[in-house]
Each structure stands twice: as structure tokens, then as C-alpha cells.
Amino acid sequence: MAYSDFTLDQLERVFGISETQVRLFSDDIIVPIQPSERLLADVQEGQELPVFSEKAKSEMLITPVLREVRRQSGNQFNIFSGYQFEVDRERGLTGICDYLFTTHPRTNRIKSPVFCAVEAKSRSVEEGIAQAGAEMIAARLFNERENTPTPVVFGCVTNAYEWLFLKLEGDQLFTDTDRYFLDVLNLPRLLGVLGQIVAFYKGEQER
């Protein structure tokens, strides 16, 4: 059993986590972030290349977006891509995570708190909800064990072009009713949501 094996029913049965659809980010709290020329060039070039596999989408389109958010935040968080994240093997909380965000900007190992898990899929984003949810549960448990509890953990599933955000709080896995898209018109809103997640944890640390 690993993160990728979970279903939503199993998340509820094993961890008592149920899924609910809500709107996570209202228009009045999203501050659009204008993409840099560097990101626009990366996205344009990526869209001109064959990006049919999950690996290609991650390398050509998803990673440039996440790195842009990191740069625009002043490099205030770290991104771990393709790392093994073993938290509780007996309950299936083990496996490779596509992306994990931590608040420690300069470290070569995953340190708590882990505040966001991003899962890449080659087709429908819905197929990654349970997997991302399991990774978010693992992040919360990992943080608790490291004495940096995070009552809220965010997540995201994306096929590069469509982005679906998640939030784990209490015994609820909230899935966003809104979708965000990778195109010139919608890119500032997508960056704004990712920036909002980073800002949320920056505020938590400063309290």
C-alpha cells in the first residue's frame, strides 16, 4: 500500500477523513500575481513541446510555475520534487511525492512543517484527489511528530493545464469547486492562489 493506492473510501475508512466540495478561495482574497517574462517564455516553450506524459508535464510546465511562486515569495519556502516520503508504512503513508513544500527554504532534507503537496497527473485531475489527500494526511502526521503541528495542510492535483486545490482541516478533505488554468489570461489567478497558500503559512510562522 502506498499513496497512489488510496481511494477516497479508504481515506475515510482508515483515517476518518471525508471529502467535501467547497469554494476554497473567494475572489476578494485572491491577489493576482503577474507572471514574469521568464515564466511566460517557459510556458510558451513548454506548450510547443510534446508534453503527453506525466514526467514531461511536470518538467516542462508544472515545475516552472512552482519555481515562479518561490521566486516571487522571496524564496521563502523549499520545493522537494520526486522525493520518498515515508511517514507510516503500516497504514500506507509511504511513496514518492511529486512535489512537497516546506517552510525551510534551504535544506537538503524534508523538514517540518510540510505545508503543501502537489500531485501531477497526465490526464484527469480527479484521478489524483485520493493520492494527494493521503500525502496531505502524511504531511500533517509528519508535522505533528516533529512538534510543528499544522491544523491546515493544502494540496493540489494538476495535469499542468488544469489545477485543482485541496485543503485538509480536521476530519475533512475539502476539494475546491473552482478550477484554475494555465493560460495567459488565467495564469495570474493561478499564481495568486499558490501565493495565498504560501502567505498563509508565512503568517502562521510569524505568530
CYANA upper distance limits for C-alpha pairs under 8 A (distance plus 0.5 A):
  1 MET  CA      5 ASP  CA      6.47
  1 MET  CA      6 PHE  CA      8.32
  1 MET  CA     89 ARG  CA      8.40
  1 MET  CA     91 ARG  CA      8.09
  1 MET  CA     92 GLY  CA      5.20
  1 MET  CA     93 LEU  CA      8.38
  1 MET  CA     94 THR  CA      8.30
  2 ALA  CA      6 PHE  CA      7.69
  2 ALA  CA     89 ARG  CA      8.30
  2 ALA  CA     92 GLY  CA      5.14
  2 ALA  CA     93 LEU  CA      6.41
  2 ALA  CA     94 THR  CA      5.61
  2 ALA  CA     95 GLY  CA      5.98
  3 TYR  CA     92 GLY  CA      6.92
  3 TYR  CA     93 LEU  CA      6.40
  3 TYR  CA     94 THR  CA      6.52
  3 TYR  CA     95 GLY  CA      6.41
  3 TYR  CA     96 ILE  CA      8.46
  3 TYR  CA    131 GLN  CA      5.65
  3 TYR  CA    132 ALA  CA      8.10
  3 TYR  CA    134 ALA  CA      6.17
  3 TYR  CA    135 GLU  CA      6.86
  4 SER  CA     95 GLY  CA      8.23
  4 SER  CA    130 ALA  CA      8.31
  4 SER  CA    131 GLN  CA      5.48
  5 ASP  CA    131 GLN  CA      7.63
  6 PHE  CA     10 GLN  CA      6.52
  6 PHE  CA     11 LEU  CA      7.29
  6 PHE  CA    130 ALA  CA      6.30
  6 PHE  CA    131 GLN  CA      6.40
  6 PHE  CA    134 ALA  CA      7.54
  7 THR  CA     11 LEU  CA      6.90
  7 THR  CA    130 ALA  CA      5.67
  7 THR  CA    131 GLN  CA      7.86
  8 LEU  CA     12 GLU  CA      6.94
  8 LEU  CA     18 SER  CA      7.97
  8 LEU  CA     19 GLU  CA      7.76
  8 LEU  CA    129 ILE  CA      8.31
  8 LEU  CA    130 ALA  CA      5.68
  9 ASP  CA     13 ARG  CA      6.66
 10 GLN  CA     14 VAL  CA      6.24
 10 GLN  CA     15 PHE  CA      8.35
 11 LEU  CA     15 PHE  CA      5.96
 11 LEU  CA     16 GLY  CA      7.08
 11 LEU  CA     17 ILE  CA      6.12
 11 LEU  CA     18 SER  CA      7.69
 11 LEU  CA    130 ALA  CA      7.84
 11 LEU  CA    133 GLY  CA      8.33
 11 LEU  CA    134 ALA  CA      7.55
 12 GLU  CA     16 GLY  CA      4.78
 12 GLU  CA     17 ILE  CA      4.89
 12 GLU  CA     18 SER  CA      5.74
 13 ARG  CA     17 ILE  CA      8.16
 14 VAL  CA     91 ARG  CA      8.28
 16 GLY  CA    171 ASP  CA      6.81
 17 ILE  CA    171 ASP  CA      5.20
 17 ILE  CA    172 GLN  CA      5.93
 17 ILE  CA    173 LEU  CA      6.92
 18 SER  CA    171 ASP  CA      6.99
 18 SER  CA    172 GLN  CA      5.69
 18 SER  CA    173 LEU  CA      6.42
 19 GLU  CA    172 GLN  CA      6.36
 19 GLU  CA    173 LEU  CA      5.14
 19 GLU  CA    174 PHE  CA      6.31
 19 GLU  CA    175 THR  CA      7.57
 20 THR  CA    172 GLN  CA      7.28
 20 THR  CA    173 LEU  CA      6.68
 20 THR  CA    174 PHE  CA      5.41
 20 THR  CA    175 THR  CA      6.67
 21 GLN  CA    174 PHE  CA      6.07
 21 GLN  CA    175 THR  CA      5.30
 21 GLN  CA    176 ASP  CA      6.38
 21 GLN  CA    177 THR  CA      6.52
 22 VAL  CA    174 PHE  CA      6.79
 22 VAL  CA    175 THR  CA      6.67
 22 VAL  CA    176 ASP  CA      5.82
 22 VAL  CA    177 THR  CA      6.06
 23 ARG  CA    175 THR  CA      8.28
 23 ARG  CA    176 ASP  CA      5.54
 23 ARG  CA    177 THR  CA      5.60
 23 ARG  CA    178 ASP  CA      6.83
 24 LEU  CA    165 PHE  CA      8.34
 24 LEU  CA    166 LEU  CA      8.40
 24 LEU  CA    167 LYS  CA      8.33
 24 LEU  CA    174 PHE  CA      8.30
 24 LEU  CA    175 THR  CA      8.15
 24 LEU  CA    176 ASP  CA      5.89
 24 LEU  CA    177 THR  CA      8.05
 24 LEU  CA    178 ASP  CA      8.36
 25 PHE  CA     29 ILE  CA      7.18
 25 PHE  CA     30 ILE  CA      7.21
 25 PHE  CA    193 VAL  CA      7.91
 26 SER  CA     30 ILE  CA      7.19
 30 ILE  CA    189 ARG  CA      7.55
 30 ILE  CA    192 GLY  CA      6.20
 30 ILE  CA    193 VAL  CA      6.59
 30 ILE  CA    196 GLN  CA      7.39
 31 VAL  CA    189 ARG  CA      7.82
 31 VAL  CA    192 GLY  CA      5.75
 31 VAL  CA    193 VAL  CA      8.18
 31 VAL  CA    196 GLN  CA      8.19
 32 PRO  CA    188 PRO  CA      5.24
 32 PRO  CA    189 ARG  CA      5.28
 32 PRO  CA    190 LEU  CA      8.15
 32 PRO  CA    191 LEU  CA      7.18
 32 PRO  CA    192 GLY  CA      4.96
 32 PRO  CA    193 VAL  CA      8.31
 33 ILE  CA    188 PRO  CA      5.19
 33 ILE  CA    189 ARG  CA      7.24
 33 ILE  CA    191 LEU  CA      6.07
 33 ILE  CA    192 GLY  CA      5.58
 33 ILE  CA    195 GLY  CA      8.33
 34 GLN  CA    187 LEU  CA      8.26
 34 GLN  CA    188 PRO  CA      5.58
 34 GLN  CA    191 LEU  CA      8.24
 35 PRO  CA     39 LEU  CA      6.62
 35 PRO  CA     40 LEU  CA      7.08
 35 PRO  CA     68 GLU  CA      8.16
 35 PRO  CA    187 LEU  CA      7.65
 35 PRO  CA    188 PRO  CA      6.83
 35 PRO  CA    191 LEU  CA      8.13
 36 SER  CA     40 LEU  CA      6.86
 36 SER  CA     68 GLU  CA      8.26
 37 GLU  CA     41 ALA  CA      6.57
 38 ARG  CA     42 ASP  CA      6.68
 39 LEU  CA     43 VAL  CA      6.53
 39 LEU  CA     64 PRO  CA      6.95
 39 LEU  CA     65 VAL  CA      7.44
 39 LEU  CA     68 GLU  CA      7.19
 40 LEU  CA     44 GLN  CA      6.57
 40 LEU  CA    184 VAL  CA      8.32
 41 ALA  CA     45 GLU  CA      6.53
 42 ASP  CA     46 GLY  CA      6.45
 42 ASP  CA     60 MET  CA      8.02
 42 ASP  CA     61 LEU  CA      7.92
 42 ASP  CA     64 PRO  CA      7.28
 43 VAL  CA     47 GLN  CA      6.60
 43 VAL  CA     60 MET  CA      7.93
 43 VAL  CA     61 LEU  CA      6.38
 43 VAL  CA     64 PRO  CA      8.02
 44 GLN  CA     48 GLU  CA      6.99
 45 GLU  CA     49 LEU  CA      7.22
 46 GLY  CA     51 VAL  CA      8.02
 46 GLY  CA     60 MET  CA      5.44
 46 GLY  CA     61 LEU  CA      6.35
 47 GLN  CA     51 VAL  CA      7.85
 47 GLN  CA     60 MET  CA      8.48
 47 GLN  CA     61 LEU  CA      8.19
 50 PRO  CA     56 ALA  CA      8.14
 51 VAL  CA     56 ALA  CA      5.47
 51 VAL  CA     57 LYS  CA      5.79
 51 VAL  CA     60 MET  CA      7.93
 52 PHE  CA     56 ALA  CA      7.18
 52 PHE  CA     57 LYS  CA      7.46
 52 PHE  CA    122 SER  CA      7.33
 53 SER  CA     57 LYS  CA      6.79
 53 SER  CA    122 SER  CA      6.19
 54 GLU  CA     58 SER  CA      6.63
 54 GLU  CA    120 ALA  CA      6.98
 54 GLU  CA    121 LYS  CA      6.09
 54 GLU  CA    122 SER  CA      4.98
 54 GLU  CA    159 ASN  CA      8.02
 55 LYS  CA     59 GLU  CA      6.69
 56 ALA  CA     60 MET  CA      6.31
 56 ALA  CA     61 LEU  CA      8.44
 57 LYS  CA     61 LEU  CA      5.90
 57 LYS  CA     62 ILE  CA      6.79
 57 LYS  CA    120 ALA  CA      8.42
 57 LYS  CA    122 SER  CA      7.83
 57 LYS  CA    159 ASN  CA      7.56
 57 LYS  CA    160 ALA  CA      6.43
 58 SER  CA     62 ILE  CA      5.23
 58 SER  CA     63 THR  CA      6.26
 58 SER  CA    120 ALA  CA      7.15
 58 SER  CA    160 ALA  CA      7.67
 59 GLU  CA     63 THR  CA      6.14
 59 GLU  CA     64 PRO  CA      8.16
 60 MET  CA     64 PRO  CA      7.52
 61 LEU  CA     65 VAL  CA      7.19
 61 LEU  CA    160 ALA  CA      6.46
 62 ILE  CA     66 LEU  CA      6.96
 62 ILE  CA    160 ALA  CA      5.99
 63 THR  CA     67 ARG  CA      6.56
 64 PRO  CA     68 GLU  CA      6.60
 65 VAL  CA     69 VAL  CA      6.99
 65 VAL  CA    191 LEU  CA      8.12
 66 LEU  CA     70 ARG  CA      6.87
 67 ARG  CA     71 ARG  CA      6.68
 68 GLU  CA     72 GLN  CA      6.59
 69 VAL  CA     73 SER  CA      6.60
 69 VAL  CA    191 LEU  CA      7.05
 69 VAL  CA    194 LEU  CA      7.36
 69 VAL  CA    195 GLY  CA      6.80
 70 ARG  CA     74 GLY  CA      7.06
 70 ARG  CA     75 ASN  CA      5.41
 70 ARG  CA     76 GLN  CA      7.24
 70 ARG  CA     77 PHE  CA      7.00
 70 ARG  CA     78 ASN  CA      8.11
 71 ARG  CA     75 ASN  CA      5.62
 73 SER  CA     77 PHE  CA      8.44
 73 SER  CA    195 GLY  CA      7.79
 73 SER  CA    198 VAL  CA      8.20
 75 ASN  CA    105 PRO  CA      6.98
 76 GLN  CA    103 THR  CA      7.32
 76 GLN  CA    104 HIS  CA      7.94
 76 GLN  CA    105 PRO  CA      5.93
 77 PHE  CA    101 PHE  CA      7.17
 77 PHE  CA    102 THR  CA      6.23
 77 PHE  CA    103 THR  CA      5.11
 77 PHE  CA    104 HIS  CA      6.14
 77 PHE  CA    105 PRO  CA      4.77
 77 PHE  CA    106 ARG  CA      8.43
 77 PHE  CA    198 VAL  CA      8.32
 78 ASN  CA    101 PHE  CA      6.11
 78 ASN  CA    102 THR  CA      5.75
 78 ASN  CA    103 THR  CA      6.82
 78 ASN  CA    104 HIS  CA      6.46
 78 ASN  CA    105 PRO  CA      4.94
 78 ASN  CA    106 ARG  CA      7.17
 78 ASN  CA    107 THR  CA      8.31
 79 ILE  CA     99 TYR  CA      6.98
 79 ILE  CA    100 LEU  CA      6.22
 79 ILE  CA    101 PHE  CA      5.35
 79 ILE  CA    102 THR  CA      7.19
 80 PHE  CA     98 ASP  CA      8.38
 80 PHE  CA     99 TYR  CA      5.94
 80 PHE  CA    100 LEU  CA      5.60
 80 PHE  CA    101 PHE  CA      7.02
 80 PHE  CA    110 ILE  CA      7.90
 81 SER  CA     97 CYS  CA      7.49
 81 SER  CA     98 ASP  CA      5.77
 81 SER  CA     99 TYR  CA      4.96
 81 SER  CA    100 LEU  CA      7.12
 82 GLY  CA     96 ILE  CA      6.29
 82 GLY  CA     97 CYS  CA      5.92
 82 GLY  CA     98 ASP  CA      5.21
 82 GLY  CA     99 TYR  CA      6.86
 83 TYR  CA     96 ILE  CA      5.92
 83 TYR  CA     97 CYS  CA      6.28
 83 TYR  CA     98 ASP  CA      7.67
 83 TYR  CA     99 TYR  CA      8.24
 84 GLN  CA     94 THR  CA      7.88
 84 GLN  CA     95 GLY  CA      6.01
 84 GLN  CA     96 ILE  CA      4.90
 84 GLN  CA     97 CYS  CA      6.94
 85 PHE  CA     93 LEU  CA      8.48
 85 PHE  CA     94 THR  CA      6.26
 85 PHE  CA     95 GLY  CA      6.28
 85 PHE  CA     96 ILE  CA      6.57
 85 PHE  CA     97 CYS  CA      7.12
 86 GLU  CA     93 LEU  CA      6.77
 86 GLU  CA     94 THR  CA      4.74
 86 GLU  CA     95 GLY  CA      6.81
 87 VAL  CA     93 LEU  CA      6.05
 87 VAL  CA     94 THR  CA      6.53
 87 VAL  CA    138 ALA  CA      6.52
 87 VAL  CA    141 LEU  CA      7.99
 87 VAL  CA    142 PHE  CA      6.77
 88 ASP  CA     92 GLY  CA      6.85
 88 ASP  CA     93 LEU  CA      5.33
 88 ASP  CA     94 THR  CA      6.93
 88 ASP  CA    138 ALA  CA      8.09
 89 ARG  CA     93 LEU  CA      5.90
 89 ARG  CA     94 THR  CA      5.99
 93 LEU  CA    134 ALA  CA      7.29
 93 LEU  CA    135 GLU  CA      7.59
 93 LEU  CA    138 ALA  CA      6.38
 97 CYS  CA    117 ALA  CA      8.01
 97 CYS  CA    118 VAL  CA      8.27
 97 CYS  CA    119 GLU  CA      7.51
 97 CYS  CA    135 GLU  CA      7.90
 98 ASP  CA    117 ALA  CA      8.29
 98 ASP  CA    118 VAL  CA      6.81
 98 ASP  CA    119 GLU  CA      5.89
 98 ASP  CA    120 ALA  CA      6.97
 99 TYR  CA    117 ALA  CA      6.25
 99 TYR  CA    118 VAL  CA      5.51
 99 TYR  CA    119 GLU  CA      7.06
100 LEU  CA    114 VAL  CA      7.27
100 LEU  CA    115 PHE  CA      8.12
100 LEU  CA    116 CYS  CA      6.32
100 LEU  CA    117 ALA  CA      5.20
100 LEU  CA    118 VAL  CA      6.93
101 PHE  CA    114 VAL  CA      6.21
101 PHE  CA    115 PHE  CA      6.27
101 PHE  CA    116 CYS  CA      5.62
101 PHE  CA    117 ALA  CA      7.00
102 THR  CA    110 ILE  CA      7.71
102 THR  CA    111 LYS  CA      7.23
102 THR  CA    112 SER  CA      7.00
102 THR  CA    113 PRO  CA      6.25
102 THR  CA    114 VAL  CA      4.91
102 THR  CA    115 PHE  CA      6.38
102 THR  CA    116 CYS  CA      7.94
103 THR  CA    112 SER  CA      7.88
103 THR  CA    113 PRO  CA      6.70
103 THR  CA    114 VAL  CA      7.37
103 THR  CA    115 PHE  CA      7.90
103 THR  CA    201 TYR  CA      8.22
103 THR  CA    202 LYS  CA      8.37
104 HIS  CA    111 LYS  CA      7.41
104 HIS  CA    112 SER  CA      8.29
104 HIS  CA    113 PRO  CA      8.48
107 THR  CA    111 LYS  CA      8.31
110 ILE  CA    114 VAL  CA      8.30
112 SER  CA    142 PHE  CA      7.63
112 SER  CA    143 ASN  CA      5.79
112 SER  CA    146 GLU  CA      6.90
112 SER  CA    148 THR  CA      6.96
113 PRO  CA    139 ALA  CA      8.29
113 PRO  CA    142 PHE  CA      8.40
113 PRO  CA    143 ASN  CA      5.74
113 PRO  CA    146 GLU  CA      8.46
113 PRO  CA    148 THR  CA      6.41
113 PRO  CA    149 PRO  CA      7.89
113 PRO  CA    150 THR  CA      7.66
114 VAL  CA    139 ALA  CA      6.16
114 VAL  CA    140 ARG  CA      8.05
114 VAL  CA    142 PHE  CA      8.35
114 VAL  CA    143 ASN  CA      7.17
114 VAL  CA    153 VAL  CA      8.46
115 PHE  CA    139 ALA  CA      7.63
115 PHE  CA    150 THR  CA      8.02
115 PHE  CA    152 VAL  CA      8.35
115 PHE  CA    153 VAL  CA      5.73
115 PHE  CA    154 PHE  CA      6.74
115 PHE  CA    201 TYR  CA      7.88
116 CYS  CA    136 MET  CA      7.63
116 CYS  CA    153 VAL  CA      6.46
116 CYS  CA    154 PHE  CA      5.21
116 CYS  CA    155 GLY  CA      5.52
116 CYS  CA    156 CYS  CA      8.25
117 ALA  CA    132 ALA  CA      7.08
117 ALA  CA    135 GLU  CA      7.03
117 ALA  CA    136 MET  CA      6.72
117 ALA  CA    154 PHE  CA      7.21
117 ALA  CA    155 GLY  CA      5.11
117 ALA  CA    156 CYS  CA      6.86
118 VAL  CA    132 ALA  CA      7.43
118 VAL  CA    155 GLY  CA      6.07
118 VAL  CA    156 CYS  CA      5.15
118 VAL  CA    157 VAL  CA      6.31
118 VAL  CA    158 THR  CA      8.09
119 GLU  CA    128 GLY  CA      7.25
119 GLU  CA    131 GLN  CA      8.24
119 GLU  CA    132 ALA  CA      6.46
119 GLU  CA    155 GLY  CA      8.42
119 GLU  CA    156 CYS  CA      6.68
119 GLU  CA    157 VAL  CA      5.30
119 GLU  CA    158 THR  CA      6.93
120 ALA  CA    128 GLY  CA      8.16
120 ALA  CA    157 VAL  CA      6.40
120 ALA  CA    158 THR  CA      5.62
120 ALA  CA    159 ASN  CA      6.20
120 ALA  CA    160 ALA  CA      7.90
121 LYS  CA    125 VAL  CA      6.85
121 LYS  CA    127 GLU  CA      8.18
121 LYS  CA    128 GLY  CA      7.18
121 LYS  CA    157 VAL  CA      7.65
121 LYS  CA    158 THR  CA      6.50
121 LYS  CA    159 ASN  CA      5.31
122 SER  CA    159 ASN  CA      5.78
123 ARG  CA    159 ASN  CA      6.54
124 SER  CA    128 GLY  CA      8.34
124 SER  CA    159 ASN  CA      7.34
125 VAL  CA    129 ILE  CA      7.64
125 VAL  CA    157 VAL  CA      6.09
125 VAL  CA    158 THR  CA      6.02
125 VAL  CA    159 ASN  CA      6.63
125 VAL  CA    162 GLU  CA      7.82
125 VAL  CA    163 TRP  CA      7.87
125 VAL  CA    164 LEU  CA      7.34
126 GLU  CA    157 VAL  CA      8.23
128 GLY  CA    132 ALA  CA      6.55
128 GLY  CA    157 VAL  CA      6.47
129 ILE  CA    133 GLY  CA      6.50
129 ILE  CA    157 VAL  CA      7.06
130 ALA  CA    134 ALA  CA      6.67
131 GLN  CA    135 GLU  CA      6.89
132 ALA  CA    136 MET  CA      6.68
132 ALA  CA    155 GLY  CA      6.93
132 ALA  CA    156 CYS  CA      7.45
132 ALA  CA    157 VAL  CA      7.38
133 GLY  CA    137 ILE  CA      6.73
133 GLY  CA    155 GLY  CA      7.86
133 GLY  CA    166 LEU  CA      8.32
133 GLY  CA    168 LEU  CA      8.06
133 GLY  CA    173 LEU  CA      7.48
134 ALA  CA    138 ALA  CA      6.71
135 GLU  CA    139 ALA  CA      6.65
136 MET  CA    140 ARG  CA      6.78
136 MET  CA    153 VAL  CA      6.66
136 MET  CA    154 PHE  CA      7.52
136 MET  CA    155 GLY  CA      7.08
136 MET  CA    168 LEU  CA      7.34
137 ILE  CA    141 LEU  CA      6.77
137 ILE  CA    168 LEU  CA      7.99
138 ALA  CA    142 PHE  CA      6.44
139 ALA  CA    143 ASN  CA      6.58
139 ALA  CA    153 VAL  CA      7.96
140 ARG  CA    144 GLU  CA      6.74
140 ARG  CA    149 PRO  CA      7.42
140 ARG  CA    150 THR  CA      6.66
140 ARG  CA    151 PRO  CA      7.90
140 ARG  CA    152 VAL  CA      8.40
140 ARG  CA    153 VAL  CA      7.18
141 LEU  CA    145 ARG  CA      6.76
142 PHE  CA    146 GLU  CA      6.81
143 ASN  CA    147 ASN  CA      6.78
143 ASN  CA    148 THR  CA      5.56
143 ASN  CA    149 PRO  CA      5.59
143 ASN  CA    150 THR  CA      7.07
144 GLU  CA    148 THR  CA      6.15
144 GLU  CA    149 PRO  CA      4.96
144 GLU  CA    150 THR  CA      7.82
145 ARG  CA    149 PRO  CA      8.41
151 PRO  CA    169 GLU  CA      6.51
151 PRO  CA    170 GLY  CA      7.48
152 VAL  CA    167 LYS  CA      7.35
152 VAL  CA    168 LEU  CA      6.15
152 VAL  CA    169 GLU  CA      5.42
152 VAL  CA    170 GLY  CA      8.30
153 VAL  CA    167 LYS  CA      6.34
153 VAL  CA    168 LEU  CA      5.67
153 VAL  CA    169 GLU  CA      7.38
154 PHE  CA    165 PHE  CA      7.90
154 PHE  CA    166 LEU  CA      6.12
154 PHE  CA    167 LYS  CA      4.93
154 PHE  CA    168 LEU  CA      6.69
154 PHE  CA    197 ILE  CA      7.87
155 GLY  CA    165 PHE  CA      6.29
155 GLY  CA    166 LEU  CA      5.25
155 GLY  CA    167 LYS  CA      6.58
155 GLY  CA    168 LEU  CA      8.44
156 CYS  CA    163 TRP  CA      7.29
156 CYS  CA    164 LEU  CA      6.01
156 CYS  CA    165 PHE  CA      4.81
156 CYS  CA    166 LEU  CA      6.13
157 VAL  CA    163 TRP  CA      6.46
157 VAL  CA    164 LEU  CA      5.76
157 VAL  CA    165 PHE  CA      7.03
158 THR  CA    162 GLU  CA      6.08
158 THR  CA    163 TRP  CA      4.97
158 THR  CA    164 LEU  CA      6.72
159 ASN  CA    163 TRP  CA      7.49
160 ALA  CA    182 LEU  CA      7.39
161 TYR  CA    181 PHE  CA      5.99
161 TYR  CA    182 LEU  CA      5.34
161 TYR  CA    183 ASP  CA      8.19
162 GLU  CA    179 ARG  CA      7.14
162 GLU  CA    180 TYR  CA      6.33
162 GLU  CA    181 PHE  CA      5.26
162 GLU  CA    182 LEU  CA      7.05
163 TRP  CA    179 ARG  CA      6.31
163 TRP  CA    180 TYR  CA      5.56
163 TRP  CA    181 PHE  CA      6.62
163 TRP  CA    190 LEU  CA      8.46
164 LEU  CA    175 THR  CA      8.01
164 LEU  CA    176 ASP  CA      6.96
164 LEU  CA    178 ASP  CA      7.85
164 LEU  CA    179 ARG  CA      5.93
164 LEU  CA    180 TYR  CA      7.29
165 PHE  CA    175 THR  CA      6.77
165 PHE  CA    176 ASP  CA      6.04
165 PHE  CA    179 ARG  CA      8.23
166 LEU  CA    173 LEU  CA      7.39
166 LEU  CA    174 PHE  CA      6.03
166 LEU  CA    175 THR  CA      5.12
166 LEU  CA    176 ASP  CA      6.53
167 LYS  CA    173 LEU  CA      6.30
167 LYS  CA    174 PHE  CA      5.52
167 LYS  CA    175 THR  CA      7.14
168 LEU  CA    172 GLN  CA      6.41
168 LEU  CA    173 LEU  CA      5.10
168 LEU  CA    174 PHE  CA      6.73
169 GLU  CA    173 LEU  CA      7.12
169 GLU  CA    174 PHE  CA      8.31
180 TYR  CA    186 ASN  CA      7.46
180 TYR  CA    189 ARG  CA      7.79
180 TYR  CA    190 LEU  CA      6.16
181 PHE  CA    186 ASN  CA      6.25
181 PHE  CA    187 LEU  CA      7.12
181 PHE  CA    190 LEU  CA      7.27
182 LEU  CA    186 ASN  CA      6.85
182 LEU  CA    187 LEU  CA      5.95
182 LEU  CA    190 LEU  CA      7.98
183 ASP  CA    187 LEU  CA      6.02
184 VAL  CA    188 PRO  CA      8.37
186 ASN  CA    190 LEU  CA      6.98
187 LEU  CA    191 LEU  CA      6.66
188 PRO  CA    192 GLY  CA      6.47
189 ARG  CA    193 VAL  CA      6.76
190 LEU  CA    194 LEU  CA      6.97
191 LEU  CA    195 GLY  CA      6.43
192 GLY  CA    196 GLN  CA      6.50
193 VAL  CA    197 ILE  CA      6.91
194 LEU  CA    198 VAL  CA      6.98
195 GLY  CA    199 ALA  CA      6.57
196 GLN  CA    200 PHE  CA      6.58
197 ILE  CA    201 TYR  CA      7.21
198 VAL  CA    202 LYS  CA      6.74
199 ALA  CA    203 GLY  CA      6.58
200 PHE  CA    204 GLU  CA      6.84
201 TYR  CA    205 GLN  CA      6.69
202 LYS  CA    206 GLU  CA      6.90
203 GLY  CA    207 ARG  CA      7.02
